[in-house]
Amino acid sequence: MSTIEIKSPLPGTFYRASSPDTPPFKADGDTVKESDTIGLIEVMKTFQEVPAGVAGSKIRFLVDNEEPVMAGQVIAEVEA
């Protein structure tokens, strides 16, 4: 199996759920499809979905909820 990186498309704050009182889009160990949303990046009060972009058996997040990220930073890895 190979590991594929999912990178942040832009700088901002990474959120793993759509709001504080909802469960995360994906949890460590979940299976993902290419079209699955794995989180949101917030930039100046605007939120952009982060798609997995890859199908795989286990996702592992390298960034915590509400953590600042840079464009191109690896936010998660997926076993494909």
C-alpha positions as CSV (number, residue, x, y, z in Angstrom):
1,M,0.0,0.0,0.0
2,S,1.1,3.5,-0.7
3,T,0.4,6.6,1.4
4,I,-1.0,9.7,-0.4
5,E,-0.8,13.1,1.1
6,I,-3.8,15.5,1.2
7,K,-2.5,19.1,1.2
8,S,-4.1,22.4,2.1
9,P,-5.2,24.3,-1.0
10,L,-4.7,27.7,0.8
11,P,-3.5,29.2,4.0
12,G,-6.0,29.6,6.9
13,T,-7.5,27.8,9.8
14,F,-8.3,24.1,9.4
15,Y,-11.6,22.8,10.8
16,R,-12.4,19.1,10.9
17,A,-16.2,19.7,11.4
18,S,-18.7,22.2,9.9
19,S,-19.5,23.5,13.4
20,P,-18.4,22.9,17.0
21,D,-21.5,20.9,17.8
22,T,-21.4,18.5,14.8
23,P,-19.2,15.4,14.4
24,P,-16.0,15.7,12.3
25,F,-16.3,15.0,8.6
26,K,-13.9,12.2,8.9
27,A,-12.1,10.5,11.9
28,D,-8.7,8.9,12.0
29,G,-8.9,5.4,10.5
30,D,-12.0,6.2,8.3
31,T,-12.3,5.1,4.7
32,V,-12.5,7.9,2.2
33,K,-13.8,8.4,-1.3
34,E,-12.4,11.0,-3.7
35,S,-15.5,13.2,-3.3
36,D,-15.6,13.1,0.5
37,T,-15.0,16.4,2.3
38,I,-12.4,16.0,5.0
39,G,-12.5,19.5,6.5
40,L,-12.8,23.2,5.9
41,I,-10.2,26.0,5.6
42,E,-11.4,29.4,6.9
43,V,-9.8,32.5,5.4
44,M,-11.2,35.9,6.4
45,K,-14.6,34.5,7.4
46,T,-14.9,32.5,4.2
47,F,-14.9,28.7,4.4
48,Q,-13.7,26.4,1.6
49,E,-14.3,22.6,1.7
50,V,-11.2,20.4,1.4
51,P,-12.0,17.3,-0.6
52,A,-10.1,14.1,-0.1
53,G,-9.3,13.9,-3.8
54,V,-8.3,10.3,-3.4
55,A,-9.9,7.1,-2.4
56,G,-8.3,5.0,0.4
57,S,-8.7,2.7,3.3
58,K,-7.5,4.8,6.3
59,I,-7.1,8.5,6.8
60,R,-4.7,9.9,9.3
61,F,-4.8,13.6,10.2
62,L,-1.6,15.5,10.8
63,V,-3.3,18.8,11.7
64,D,-5.5,19.3,14.7
65,N,-8.9,21.0,14.6
66,E,-8.7,24.8,14.5
67,E,-5.0,24.7,13.7
68,P,-3.5,27.3,11.4
69,V,-2.2,25.8,8.1
70,M,-0.1,27.1,5.2
71,A,-0.9,26.5,1.5
72,G,0.6,23.2,0.4
73,Q,1.0,21.9,4.0
74,V,0.1,18.2,4.4
75,I,-3.1,18.0,6.5
76,A,-3.8,14.3,6.2
77,E,-2.5,11.0,4.7
78,V,-4.5,8.2,3.2
79,E,-3.5,4.6,2.6
80,A,-4.4,3.9,-1.1
